[in-house]
Amino acid sequence: MTAVSQTAVGQGSRLVFNVYMVIFFAYMFLPLILMVAAGFNDFSTPSVTVWRGFTLKWFAVLAQDSRMWSGLVNSLIIAVAVIAVSLPLGLAGAFLMTRLESRYRGLLYGVMVSPLLTPGIILGISTLIFWRETGVSGGLFTASVAQATYISSYAMLMFMARLERQDITLEEAAMDLGASHIQVFRRITVPFLKPTILTASVIAFLQSFENYNTTIFSIGASHTLVTEIGSRMRFGLTPAVNVIGIIFVAVTILCATTYVIFREREKARAVAVRG
Amino acid sequence: MNRLLRSLGPVMTTVIVLLSGVWVVGMIIAPQLIMVEQSFWTKDRSGDAVVISVRIDRLYNEIDVLRFDKTDAEALAPSPRRDAKIAGIEAIIADKQVAIADLEARETTPEKVYSLRNYTIMGQAHLAVFVKTILASVAVTLIAFVVCYPMAYAVAKLATPGKAAIIMLGLIIPYAINELLRVFAWLMILNHNGVANYLLGLIGVGPVPFLESGAGVFVAMVYAYILFMVFPIYNTIETLDTAQIEAARDLGAPTWQIHRRVVMPHAKPGIAVGCIMTFMLSAGSYAVPYIMTRGTAEPWFTQLIYNKFFESSNWNTGSAYAFTLLVACIVFVFLVMRMFNVNIKDIAK
């Protein structure tokens, strides 16, 4: 691989490539660095051009912000509800897609992945309209349902990828030996799916927690952490918003690094197994 | 059904079918249908209500006149003819009262009138916003492709494994940071007294109204959604056998030919997914214009939808606007699938 890339790319294009990389990553990271820096600036509006010295006081301001805290609680409630709804729905969909033999399978598949191709605001609106017909107005419930509509699709795709690699003979052998369907499901299928259940939960949690567009159209008068951040960015901007940015950036870097290290290890292991 | 039933048994098959049904029908199809249905009718209060109340008033007047007739008739000498006349007048009064009750019921619960009015009232100004939103989203998609294709190729085929891992990390971090915060970072740069205007001020250029002109929305949108193009393309290029690229090179193909004839055809599903995601996120973005315009620049189409629902609470017109956006996205998905000759199976992976 190393040798290939050395010979395949000339000196000139290597330079172009490096310049491109530098510009690209400067473009990606400079705005974030500015945002983080402004969180430490002792100035009443988020700014880096007017520097009044280093301070941590915006952390204290944020810690006393009750609406942010209630938003965080709402976000967690919705995220848990979304996981509880979208994992079973996604798994059911995946079973149908991998084990149903019908000519409508393709159509059904199209419908099941369609929420991923639909703008989030439309999922939010249509859920709100639908539940208003039954007398339920916008709130945490409708926000959870709206989010679960498309997060179930993610879960389904993940479960499908796993189920397609399943060795079906194992289930059949267990059944031949007299195990009931429920036993086979509990003792063979669920353990096989366990890693995916875990990753699907993490993905569902992150998708739900970070969601803005679907949530803002379906949550009614209530708020989550992210919708609250959104309204702060438009009205009453203070560096406390930057402090949230700092926390998000720190958590993201931590998670992304863990993920990449994990992924590289898996890759190395796969190479080692293949010999 | 057969394999499903055989491997999971009747109980679990029922549960699976039920759950899938709840999701597909109750969460995906029914809400969309109700939204579409709602977009095709209006509750006619204004125009009709006036007509109805005039008719009710007229009926009350007629009843009053009839009552006078009745008293006149009662003053006559008793005779079968008099009784018949009174009974006739009473019957007419009763009829008119029924008609009034009916009209009054209609006055308080206005009737649904099916029409295309929710679509036709969009008008020039809103239509212009719609067209602008779609064109700008296509532009965002094109820019994202031009910038991201080389990056995806570089990570998948050029960089050494160690370097690729670091570049990957550098892509995942900004990708995973919340959309709002990434937009906010650009708000700080393009604000009236932001970093960009500070730097321009140093070379003597007066403050440029980035936000007010709508340029801010576009810049932030490219930044917010560009990385949705990288990963799908990377995933497909990674599965391309490097030997194919080498073979093409050995046979004397110039670099652009290698990309046009070898890499891009292989990466088609990834490019399609990247384009669809970037376009859909841009056209359907509420966060970016909400934060970047701060109400000063021309709105994005999603903001019009939001206003119809939550500010003027005209849900029927709002539904029509939302459905218009949905149709635009569906058309885009099909166009891209036609253009790249891929189907939905290739896309959702």
Interface residues (C-beta under 8 A of the other chain):
Chain A: M1 T2 V4 S5 A8 V9 S13 F17 Y20 M21 F24 F25 Y27 M28 F29 P31 L32 L34 M35 A38 P46 S47 V48 T49 V50 P88 L89 A92 G93 F95 L96 R99 L100 E101 S102 G106 L108 Y109 G110 V111 M112 V113 S114 P115 L116 L117 T118 P119 G120 I121 I122 L123 I125 S126 T127 L128 I129 F130 E133 V145 A148 T149 S152 S153 L157 I168 E171 E172 S180 H181 I182 V184 F185 L206 E210 Y212 N213 I216 F217 V226 I229 G230 M233 R234 V241 I244 G245 F248 V249 T252 I253 C255 A256 T257 Y259 V260 R263 E264 K267
Chain B: M1 N2 R3 L4 S7 L8 G9 V11 M12 V15 I16 V17 L19 S20 V22 W23 V24 M27 I28 I29 A30 P31 Q32 I34 M35 Q38 V147 P150 M151 A154 K157 L158 A159 T160 P161 A165 I167 M168 L169 G170 L171 I172 I173 P174 A176 I177 N178 E179 L180 L181 R182 V183 F184 A185 W186 L187 M188 I189 N193 G194 V195 Y198 Y223 L227 T242 I245 E246 R249 T255 I276 M280 L281 A283 G284 S285 Y286 A287 Y290 I291 R294 G295 T302 I305 Y306 F309 W315 G318 S319 A322 L325 L326 C329 V333 I344 K345 I347 A348 K349
